[in-house]
């Protein structure tokens, strides 16, 4: 979990990267947006 600009820079280094930005979130994003975060994590782990 990094600032959006850092996430974009990292994603450019990894062709299969996925970046998700959750507005008004901090270090507790997994708890603040648990449904969306959980679904994204499940999709990632299924790859």
N, C-alpha and C positions, 0 to 999 in steps of 0.2 A: 504494500500500500504506500504509494508515493504520490507527490503532486502530479497533476495531469501532464504537465510538460515533460516531466521525467519519465512518465509511463509511455508517452509517445516516442521519446528518444530510445527507450529500451525496446519498444515494439519494433522499431526500425531494424534492430539488430537480430531479431528473431522472426523469420518469415511466417511462422505459424502462430504468432502471438495474438492474443485477444486482449483488448483493453476495454474495461468498463468503467465509466465515470458515474459516480453517484453524487448528485448535488447535495450540498449542505451536510456532508459527512466528514467525519474525522476518523480517528483510529478505531472507533467502534462500528465501522461500516457493516461488518458482518452481523452485528446485532441491530443496527438501525434499519437495515434493508435486508433482513434475514431471508425473506422469501426469494427475492431476486438474486441475492448472493448465493444462496443454496442451490438454486437452479443452475446458475452459471458454473458453480463448482462441480455439480453432478455431470453437466455436459462435458466439462474439461476432463474429468476423471474417466469418462466413458470412451474417450478418444483412443 
